[in-house]
Each structure stands twice: as C-alpha cells, then as structure tokens.
Amino acid sequence: MEEHIENPMPRIGDKAPDFKATTTYGDLVFSEYNKGSWVILFSHPADFTPVCTTEMSGFATRHNEFKDMNCKLIGLSIDSIHAHVAWVNNVKKNTGVLFDFPIIADLDMHVAMKYGMIMPGEATTAAVRAVFIIDPNGIIRLIMYYPLNVGRNMDEIVRALKALQTADKHKVALPLNWQPGEKVIVPPPTSVEAMEEREKSDFEMVDFYLAKKNI
Ligand code: BEZ
C-alpha cells in the first residue's frame, strides 16, 4: 500500500502557515518574524552541498538589497542546528561570506510539510528549492519551486519582490520581463466612460486594454 504523506500545497493568496522553529539566530515564531515586513522563506535540500552553497551565498551577498526593500530572509533545510552552524562556519572560513539570516533546522519536517516543500517524487527526506514571498500582512504573494539539481536565479527573486511592491504601491501590473524603472501596465478600464478617458490619455497604448505609463 502506498504511504500517505500529509503535504498540503500552500497557494498564492493564502495566509502563510504559522510555526515555531529553531534557527541559527535562535528560536522564533514565524508570525512575529513577519510582523511589519516582507519575508522570503526559502528551502534548500541539504547543508554542505554545492548548489545550496551557491544559493545561500547569493542570498547573503544580496541581503542588504532585501533589507532596503523591508524584506527579511529565512532559510530552511531538514538538517540539525549543529549541521547548519558548522556549514555557516565552513562557508565563512572558505569564502568570507556569512549567512547572516536565520536558517531553520527542520529535522522533524514540520515546517517543510506545512509549506509543501517535500515532493516525494523528487525526495522524501529533503526539501526541494522553494521560495515563498510573504507580505507584511502574512499573505503568500508569490511561490517558486525548483528541483534539487537546478539553482534559482537571485536576480529574478529580487525582481519579483520589487514587482510585487511596485504593483501594491501604484495599483498597476507588470509586463513580461519588467525591470524596475520601466513602464508599468495600467489596469484596463471597467466602464465605457473610463475607456473614453483612456483614449484621450498620454499612456503608451496598443489598444485601450493594454496601456503603459511611467511611474
Ligand atoms: C546541491 O545543493 O548541490 C544538491 C543538493 C541535493 C541534491 C542535489 C544537489
């Protein structure tokens, strides 16, 4: 008989599941950590592995950019706190990069299970490479999942956070490959009057429903 693993997949728009965890910066309650700031919660399969080392170093070297965007980082893997501390120490000694954000020691997988980070077709004892961008209200706003053998793109993670914050601030949407500083999409009009107004506007327009402006 196939073993049943309780492994819900959180969805965009859901409240981020709360949890208590032991991390490399002490014990924490996620909802407290999330209070008043964006959080990027991300998992990696295992400490002392090559792809994970490059990714964690990527987060660490761009940590100030995330801080400038009012965003905290928190990593996770199904390893002990001792393995995490040893790995942090090892990478610091070898490369000078300090993983200066909490990394959850999720040995019993209680956080990984809540966030659908275990994908049994890929691995039953290691988390895949998940990224959850969670807003200051504790709502999951964006999710990425990568397999064990493909590292994530840090530029895209930064861009995605910037895009979400821009969309919220200016009530706009962002087109394909949007980069900060480029034009944004104005929401389509929802009345004939608004449509007529739009036709008189100085927006860059393909048609009334696809209009861009500078912000
Ligand atoms: C890595 O980080 O290199 C890795 C970890 C688990 C499986 C495959 C690769």
py3Dmol code that shows the C-alpha trace and the ligand (Angstrom):
import py3Dmol

protein = """\
ATOM      1  CA  MET A   1       0.000   0.000   0.000  1.00  0.00           C
ATOM      2  CA  GLU A   2       1.288   3.479  -0.844  1.00  0.00           C
ATOM      3  CA  GLU A   3       2.313   5.550   2.183  1.00  0.00           C
ATOM      4  CA  HIS A   4       0.205   8.697   2.592  1.00  0.00           C
ATOM      5  CA  ILE A   5       2.239  11.814   3.311  1.00  0.00           C
ATOM      6  CA  GLU A   6       0.303  14.823   4.627  1.00  0.00           C
ATOM      7  CA  ASN A   7       1.742  17.521   2.429  1.00  0.00           C
ATOM      8  CA  PRO A   8      -0.600  20.411   1.641  1.00  0.00           C
ATOM      9  CA  MET A   9       0.497  22.864  -1.037  1.00  0.00           C
ATOM     10  CA  PRO A  10       0.012  26.448   0.131  1.00  0.00           C
ATOM     11  CA  ARG A  11      -1.374  28.750  -2.506  1.00  0.00           C
ATOM     12  CA  ILE A  12      -0.874  32.337  -3.559  1.00  0.00           C
ATOM     13  CA  GLY A  13      -3.343  34.417  -1.540  1.00  0.00           C
ATOM     14  CA  ASP A  14      -3.333  32.049   1.455  1.00  0.00           C
ATOM     15  CA  LYS A  15      -2.332  33.157   4.937  1.00  0.00           C
ATOM     16  CA  ALA A  16       1.228  31.915   5.452  1.00  0.00           C
ATOM     17  CA  PRO A  17       1.063  28.933   7.843  1.00  0.00           C
ATOM     18  CA  ASP A  18       2.476  29.932  11.222  1.00  0.00           C
ATOM     19  CA  PHE A  19       5.141  27.881  13.015  1.00  0.00           C
ATOM     20  CA  LYS A  20       7.723  27.898  15.781  1.00  0.00           C
ATOM     21  CA  ALA A  21      11.249  26.951  14.776  1.00  0.00           C
ATOM     22  CA  THR A  22      14.814  26.623  15.958  1.00  0.00           C
ATOM     23  CA  THR A  23      17.136  28.659  13.744  1.00  0.00           C
ATOM     24  CA  THR A  24      20.747  29.749  13.516  1.00  0.00           C
ATOM     25  CA  TYR A  25      19.658  33.039  15.129  1.00  0.00           C
ATOM     26  CA  GLY A  26      17.633  31.433  17.950  1.00  0.00           C
ATOM     27  CA  ASP A  27      14.070  30.183  18.317  1.00  0.00           C
ATOM     28  CA  LEU A  28      11.344  32.174  16.591  1.00  0.00           C
ATOM     29  CA  VAL A  29       7.638  32.303  15.839  1.00  0.00           C
ATOM     30  CA  PHE A  30       7.127  32.986  12.152  1.00  0.00           C
ATOM     31  CA  SER A  31       4.186  35.393  12.546  1.00  0.00           C
ATOM     32  CA  GLU A  32       6.337  37.503  14.895  1.00  0.00           C
ATOM     33  CA  TYR A  33       9.255  37.467  12.480  1.00  0.00           C
ATOM     34  CA  ASN A  34       6.878  38.512   9.661  1.00  0.00           C
ATOM     35  CA  LYS A  35       5.325  41.391  11.614  1.00  0.00           C
ATOM     36  CA  GLY A  36       5.704  44.677   9.723  1.00  0.00           C
ATOM     37  CA  SER A  37       7.954  43.352   6.970  1.00  0.00           C
ATOM     38  CA  TRP A  38       8.024  41.247   3.861  1.00  0.00           C
ATOM     39  CA  VAL A  39       9.633  37.842   4.319  1.00  0.00           C
ATOM     40  CA  ILE A  40      11.245  35.498   1.822  1.00  0.00           C
ATOM     41  CA  LEU A  41      11.047  31.980   3.220  1.00  0.00           C
ATOM     42  CA  PHE A  42      13.138  29.588   1.164  1.00  0.00           C
ATOM     43  CA  SER A  43      14.193  25.969   1.468  1.00  0.00           C
ATOM     44  CA  HIS A  44      17.268  24.133   0.259  1.00  0.00           C
ATOM     45  CA  PRO A  45      17.810  20.371   0.172  1.00  0.00           C
ATOM     46  CA  ALA A  46      20.847  19.962   2.425  1.00  0.00           C
ATOM     47  CA  ASP A  47      23.782  21.638   4.140  1.00  0.00           C
ATOM     48  CA  PHE A  48      27.305  21.067   2.767  1.00  0.00           C
ATOM     49  CA  THR A  49      26.063  20.584  -0.804  1.00  0.00           C
ATOM     50  CA  PRO A  50      27.348  22.569  -3.768  1.00  0.00           C
ATOM     51  CA  VAL A  51      24.263  24.117  -5.371  1.00  0.00           C
ATOM     52  CA  CYS A  52      22.866  25.044  -1.945  1.00  0.00           C
ATOM     53  CA  THR A  53      26.145  26.725  -1.012  1.00  0.00           C
ATOM     54  CA  THR A  54      25.964  28.925  -4.119  1.00  0.00           C
ATOM     55  CA  GLU A  55      22.338  29.826  -3.455  1.00  0.00           C
ATOM     56  CA  MET A  56      22.774  30.628   0.232  1.00  0.00           C
ATOM     57  CA  SER A  57      25.806  32.739  -0.653  1.00  0.00           C
ATOM     58  CA  GLY A  58      23.645  34.522  -3.236  1.00  0.00           C
ATOM     59  CA  PHE A  59      21.043  35.402  -0.608  1.00  0.00           C
ATOM     60  CA  ALA A  60      23.748  36.501   1.845  1.00  0.00           C
ATOM     61  CA  THR A  61      25.613  38.740  -0.607  1.00  0.00           C
ATOM     62  CA  ARG A  62      22.363  40.492  -1.585  1.00  0.00           C
ATOM     63  CA  HIS A  63      20.962  40.645   1.952  1.00  0.00           C
ATOM     64  CA  ASN A  64      21.306  44.444   2.082  1.00  0.00           C
ATOM     65  CA  GLU A  65      19.156  44.822  -1.041  1.00  0.00           C
ATOM     66  CA  PHE A  66      16.420  42.777   0.634  1.00  0.00           C
ATOM     67  CA  LYS A  67      16.746  44.840   3.824  1.00  0.00           C
ATOM     68  CA  ASP A  68      16.417  48.027   1.764  1.00  0.00           C
ATOM     69  CA  MET A  69      13.119  46.609   0.441  1.00  0.00           C
ATOM     70  CA  ASN A  70      11.890  45.950   4.013  1.00  0.00           C
ATOM     71  CA  CYS A  71      12.276  42.220   3.434  1.00  0.00           C
ATOM     72  CA  LYS A  72      13.688  39.666   5.870  1.00  0.00           C
ATOM     73  CA  LEU A  73      15.174  36.363   4.763  1.00  0.00           C
ATOM     74  CA  ILE A  74      14.723  32.967   6.398  1.00  0.00           C
ATOM     75  CA  GLY A  75      16.149  29.713   5.044  1.00  0.00           C
ATOM     76  CA  LEU A  76      15.257  26.117   5.865  1.00  0.00           C
ATOM     77  CA  SER A  77      16.558  22.626   5.406  1.00  0.00           C
ATOM     78  CA  ILE A  78      15.951  19.262   7.004  1.00  0.00           C
ATOM     79  CA  ASP A  79      19.219  19.316   8.906  1.00  0.00           C
ATOM     80  CA  SER A  80      20.192  19.766  12.543  1.00  0.00           C
ATOM     81  CA  ILE A  81      21.097  23.111  14.056  1.00  0.00           C
ATOM     82  CA  HIS A  82      24.633  21.726  14.558  1.00  0.00           C
ATOM     83  CA  ALA A  83      24.970  20.963  10.836  1.00  0.00           C
ATOM     84  CA  HIS A  84      23.693  24.463   9.993  1.00  0.00           C
ATOM     85  CA  VAL A  85      26.175  26.147  12.328  1.00  0.00           C
ATOM     86  CA  ALA A  86      29.063  24.016  11.040  1.00  0.00           C
ATOM     87  CA  TRP A  87      28.138  24.826   7.415  1.00  0.00           C
ATOM     88  CA  VAL A  88      27.785  28.566   8.126  1.00  0.00           C
ATOM     89  CA  ASN A  89      31.215  28.450   9.783  1.00  0.00           C
ATOM     90  CA  ASN A  90      32.739  26.439   6.924  1.00  0.00           C
ATOM     91  CA  VAL A  91      31.491  28.787   4.196  1.00  0.00           C
ATOM     92  CA  LYS A  92      32.569  31.855   6.183  1.00  0.00           C
ATOM     93  CA  LYS A  93      36.089  30.416   6.564  1.00  0.00           C
ATOM     94  CA  ASN A  94      36.342  29.353   2.916  1.00  0.00           C
ATOM     95  CA  THR A  95      34.756  32.312   1.184  1.00  0.00           C
ATOM     96  CA  GLY A  96      34.299  35.101   3.735  1.00  0.00           C
ATOM     97  CA  VAL A  97      30.512  35.055   3.169  1.00  0.00           C
ATOM     98  CA  LEU A  98      28.404  34.887   6.329  1.00  0.00           C
ATOM     99  CA  PHE A  99      24.857  33.519   6.085  1.00  0.00           C
ATOM    100  CA  ASP A 100      23.607  36.343   8.298  1.00  0.00           C
ATOM    101  CA  PHE A 101      19.916  35.418   8.354  1.00  0.00           C
ATOM    102  CA  PRO A 102      18.134  32.645  10.258  1.00  0.00           C
ATOM    103  CA  ILE A 103      18.218  29.136   8.830  1.00  0.00           C
ATOM    104  CA  ILE A 104      15.556  26.809  10.239  1.00  0.00           C
ATOM    105  CA  ALA A 105      16.670  23.393  11.488  1.00  0.00           C
ATOM    106  CA  ASP A 106      13.605  21.442  10.374  1.00  0.00           C
ATOM    107  CA  LEU A 107      14.680  17.926  11.312  1.00  0.00           C
ATOM    108  CA  ASP A 108      11.109  16.785  12.022  1.00  0.00           C
ATOM    109  CA  MET A 109       9.957  18.462   8.759  1.00  0.00           C
ATOM    110  CA  HIS A 110       7.085  20.252  10.479  1.00  0.00           C
ATOM    111  CA  VAL A 111       7.668  23.486   8.562  1.00  0.00           C
ATOM    112  CA  ALA A 112       8.533  21.783   5.270  1.00  0.00           C
ATOM    113  CA  MET A 113       5.268  19.827   5.453  1.00  0.00           C
ATOM    114  CA  LYS A 114       3.181  22.947   6.112  1.00  0.00           C
ATOM    115  CA  TYR A 115       4.678  24.640   3.067  1.00  0.00           C
ATOM    116  CA  GLY A 116       4.589  21.707   0.643  1.00  0.00           C
ATOM    117  CA  MET A 117       8.369  21.661   0.408  1.00  0.00           C
ATOM    118  CA  ILE A 118       8.583  17.855   0.340  1.00  0.00           C
ATOM    119  CA  MET A 119       7.890  16.489  -3.113  1.00  0.00           C
ATOM    120  CA  PRO A 120       8.150  12.715  -2.778  1.00  0.00           C
ATOM    121  CA  GLY A 121       8.800  12.193  -6.486  1.00  0.00           C
ATOM    122  CA  GLU A 122      11.954  14.252  -6.009  1.00  0.00           C
ATOM    123  CA  ALA A 123      12.998  13.334  -2.425  1.00  0.00           C
ATOM    124  CA  THR A 124      11.201  12.160   0.723  1.00  0.00           C
ATOM    125  CA  THR A 125      13.803  13.381   3.222  1.00  0.00           C
ATOM    126  CA  ALA A 126      14.963  16.642   1.663  1.00  0.00           C
ATOM    127  CA  ALA A 127      13.091  19.814   0.756  1.00  0.00           C
ATOM    128  CA  VAL A 128      13.002  20.989  -2.835  1.00  0.00           C
ATOM    129  CA  ARG A 129      14.143  24.544  -3.570  1.00  0.00           C
ATOM    130  CA  ALA A 130      11.031  26.538  -2.646  1.00  0.00           C
ATOM    131  CA  VAL A 131      10.651  30.311  -2.397  1.00  0.00           C
ATOM    132  CA  PHE A 132       7.678  31.950  -0.694  1.00  0.00           C
ATOM    133  CA  ILE A 133       7.363  35.725  -0.854  1.00  0.00           C
ATOM    134  CA  ILE A 134       5.110  36.741   2.031  1.00  0.00           C
ATOM    135  CA  ASP A 135       3.806  40.274   2.530  1.00  0.00           C
ATOM    136  CA  PRO A 136       3.668  42.224   5.819  1.00  0.00           C
ATOM    137  CA  ASN A 137       0.054  41.058   6.292  1.00  0.00           C
ATOM    138  CA  GLY A 138       1.247  37.447   6.296  1.00  0.00           C
ATOM    139  CA  ILE A 139      -0.220  36.638   2.871  1.00  0.00           C
ATOM    140  CA  ILE A 140       1.673  34.425   0.431  1.00  0.00           C
ATOM    141  CA  ARG A 141       2.100  36.547  -2.675  1.00  0.00           C
ATOM    142  CA  LEU A 142       4.431  34.523  -4.888  1.00  0.00           C
ATOM    143  CA  ILE A 143       5.733  30.953  -4.936  1.00  0.00           C
ATOM    144  CA  MET A 144       8.600  29.353  -6.853  1.00  0.00           C
ATOM    145  CA  TYR A 145       9.564  25.698  -6.755  1.00  0.00           C
ATOM    146  CA  TYR A 146      12.810  24.363  -8.223  1.00  0.00           C
ATOM    147  CA  PRO A 147      14.109  20.776  -8.198  1.00  0.00           C
ATOM    148  CA  LEU A 148      17.188  19.570  -6.359  1.00  0.00           C
ATOM    149  CA  ASN A 149      19.604  19.920  -9.235  1.00  0.00           C
ATOM    150  CA  VAL A 150      18.792  23.418 -10.562  1.00  0.00           C
ATOM    151  CA  GLY A 151      19.774  26.543  -8.665  1.00  0.00           C
ATOM    152  CA  ARG A 152      17.452  29.517  -8.506  1.00  0.00           C
ATOM    153  CA  ASN A 153      18.010  32.932 -10.124  1.00  0.00           C
ATOM    154  CA  MET A 154      18.678  35.608  -7.491  1.00  0.00           C
ATOM    155  CA  ASP A 155      18.029  38.438  -9.965  1.00  0.00           C
ATOM    156  CA  GLU A 156      14.535  37.025 -10.532  1.00  0.00           C
ATOM    157  CA  ILE A 157      13.829  36.711  -6.809  1.00  0.00           C
ATOM    158  CA  VAL A 158      14.825  40.360  -6.273  1.00  0.00           C
ATOM    159  CA  ARG A 159      12.855  41.437  -9.360  1.00  0.00           C
ATOM    160  CA  ALA A 160       9.754  39.520  -8.258  1.00  0.00           C
ATOM    161  CA  LEU A 161       9.798  41.196  -4.836  1.00  0.00           C
ATOM    162  CA  LYS A 162      10.267  44.627  -6.438  1.00  0.00           C
ATOM    163  CA  ALA A 163       7.414  43.882  -8.864  1.00  0.00           C
ATOM    164  CA  LEU A 164       5.022  42.913  -6.048  1.00  0.00           C
ATOM    165  CA  GLN A 165       5.888  46.031  -4.066  1.00  0.00           C
ATOM    166  CA  THR A 166       5.508  48.237  -7.162  1.00  0.00           C
ATOM    167  CA  ALA A 167       2.155  46.652  -8.026  1.00  0.00           C
ATOM    168  CA  ASP A 168       0.894  47.309  -4.474  1.00  0.00           C
ATOM    169  CA  LYS A 169       2.180  50.870  -4.260  1.00  0.00           C
ATOM    170  CA  HIS A 170       0.974  52.087  -7.654  1.00  0.00           C
ATOM    171  CA  LYS A 171      -2.025  49.753  -8.237  1.00  0.00           C
ATOM    172  CA  VAL A 172      -0.556  48.580 -11.527  1.00  0.00           C
ATOM    173  CA  ALA A 173       0.532  45.338 -13.163  1.00  0.00           C
ATOM    174  CA  LEU A 174       3.925  44.463 -14.571  1.00  0.00           C
ATOM    175  CA  PRO A 175       4.522  43.119 -18.067  1.00  0.00           C
ATOM    176  CA  LEU A 176       6.778  40.377 -19.355  1.00  0.00           C
ATOM    177  CA  ASN A 177      10.404  40.813 -18.258  1.00  0.00           C
ATOM    178  CA  TRP A 178       9.597  44.058 -16.428  1.00  0.00           C
ATOM    179  CA  GLN A 179      12.545  45.676 -14.678  1.00  0.00           C
ATOM    180  CA  PRO A 180      12.447  48.494 -12.108  1.00  0.00           C
ATOM    181  CA  GLY A 181      12.406  51.867 -13.893  1.00  0.00           C
ATOM    182  CA  GLU A 182      10.460  50.562 -16.896  1.00  0.00           C
ATOM    183  CA  LYS A 183       6.871  51.413 -17.794  1.00  0.00           C
ATOM    184  CA  VAL A 184       4.062  49.627 -15.945  1.00  0.00           C
ATOM    185  CA  ILE A 185       0.638  48.436 -17.081  1.00  0.00           C
ATOM    186  CA  VAL A 186      -2.379  50.483 -16.089  1.00  0.00           C
ATOM    187  CA  PRO A 187      -5.364  48.272 -15.161  1.00  0.00           C
ATOM    188  CA  PRO A 188      -7.896  48.016 -18.005  1.00  0.00           C
ATOM    189  CA  PRO A 189     -10.871  50.383 -17.768  1.00  0.00           C
ATOM    190  CA  THR A 190     -14.053  48.899 -16.364  1.00  0.00           C
ATOM    191  CA  SER A 191     -16.571  51.388 -17.742  1.00  0.00           C
ATOM    192  CA  VAL A 192     -17.246  52.968 -21.116  1.00  0.00           C
ATOM    193  CA  GLU A 193     -16.566  56.374 -19.570  1.00  0.00           C
ATOM    194  CA  ALA A 194     -13.152  55.232 -18.326  1.00  0.00           C
ATOM    195  CA  MET A 195     -12.419  53.697 -21.710  1.00  0.00           C
ATOM    196  CA  GLU A 196     -13.164  57.010 -23.433  1.00  0.00           C
ATOM    197  CA  GLU A 197     -10.981  58.852 -20.910  1.00  0.00           C
ATOM    198  CA  ARG A 198      -8.178  56.426 -21.624  1.00  0.00           C
ATOM    199  CA  GLU A 199      -8.319  57.114 -25.340  1.00  0.00           C
ATOM    200  CA  LYS A 200      -7.566  60.758 -24.557  1.00  0.00           C
ATOM    201  CA  SER A 201      -4.698  59.896 -22.195  1.00  0.00           C
ATOM    202  CA  ASP A 202      -0.978  60.098 -22.961  1.00  0.00           C
ATOM    203  CA  PHE A 203      -0.427  56.448 -21.998  1.00  0.00           C
ATOM    204  CA  GLU A 204       1.615  54.285 -24.374  1.00  0.00           C
ATOM    205  CA  MET A 205      -1.208  52.200 -25.855  1.00  0.00           C
ATOM    206  CA  VAL A 206      -1.515  49.141 -28.041  1.00  0.00           C
ATOM    207  CA  ASP A 207      -5.261  49.421 -27.501  1.00  0.00           C
ATOM    208  CA  PHE A 208      -7.432  50.666 -24.649  1.00  0.00           C
ATOM    209  CA  TYR A 209      -6.926  47.436 -22.669  1.00  0.00           C
ATOM    210  CA  LEU A 210      -3.112  47.398 -22.947  1.00  0.00           C
ATOM    211  CA  ALA A 211      -1.774  50.730 -21.766  1.00  0.00           C
ATOM    212  CA  LYS A 212       1.525  51.564 -20.131  1.00  0.00           C
ATOM    213  CA  LYS A 213       2.760  54.546 -18.180  1.00  0.00           C
ATOM    214  CA  ASN A 214       5.839  55.726 -16.341  1.00  0.00           C
ATOM    215  CA  ILE A 215       5.721  55.838 -12.549  1.00  0.00           C
TER     216      ILE A 215
END
"""
ligand_1 = """\
9
BEZ
C 23.247 20.588 -4.160
O 22.950 21.540 -3.452
O 24.249 20.591 -4.844
C 22.339 19.394 -4.196
C 21.633 19.024 -3.058
C 20.797 17.914 -3.108
C 20.712 17.176 -4.278
C 21.399 17.575 -5.409
C 22.242 18.699 -5.368
"""
view = py3Dmol.view(width=600, height=400)
view.addModel(protein, "pdb")
view.setStyle({"model": 0}, {"cartoon": {"style": "trace"}})
view.addModel(ligand_1, "xyz")
view.setStyle({"model": 1}, {"stick": {}})
view.zoomTo()
view.show()
